[in-house]
């Protein structure tokens, strides 16, 4: 396998800078800030990645490829601990990366209206993510129907993500415990 080309390296640097800027300033971070963060001239953003819509599409693609893999990598060793291990993945800091979470939430929020291609890709990522979780649940609950596992996977993801999004309110940890207890009941229903 050969070395990355200079253009590939530059694109990667700009996309990483855009991720950091989204976390700090939102999806509409000025291109000047992105360029400054990447250590490049603003014109190079368009040269390497295109206009803002194309830049957003590429960051969404980057997240859509990486996030399900990240969840799957966290789930794999957790399966040895059964349902409690799976719950630990979603209700502990295993997936909690504030920088990534900020980027994902900003992209999801913006994709609702202004970035229709991004919206489609985020929706496809969500389906793939739920399918991966359902596949993991199949190993723990082989007698549950595929539909029940999919429903539980989606419910688990919704509870975990909603809880994560609401943590900024400063709610005490018992709220996370309540969300986890609800998810635990979802998984118990598969047994």
Buried (B, 14 or more C-beta within 10 A) or exposed (E): EEEEEEEEEBBBBBBBBBBBBBBEBBBEBEBEBBBBBBEBEBEBBEBBBEEBEEBBBBBBBBBBEEBBEBBBEBBEEBBEEEBEBBBBBBBEEBBEEEEBBBBBBBBBEBBEEBBEBBBEBBEEBBEBBBBBBBBBBBEBBEEBEEEBBBBBBBBBBBBBBEBBEEBEEEEEEEEBEEBBEBBBEBBEEBE
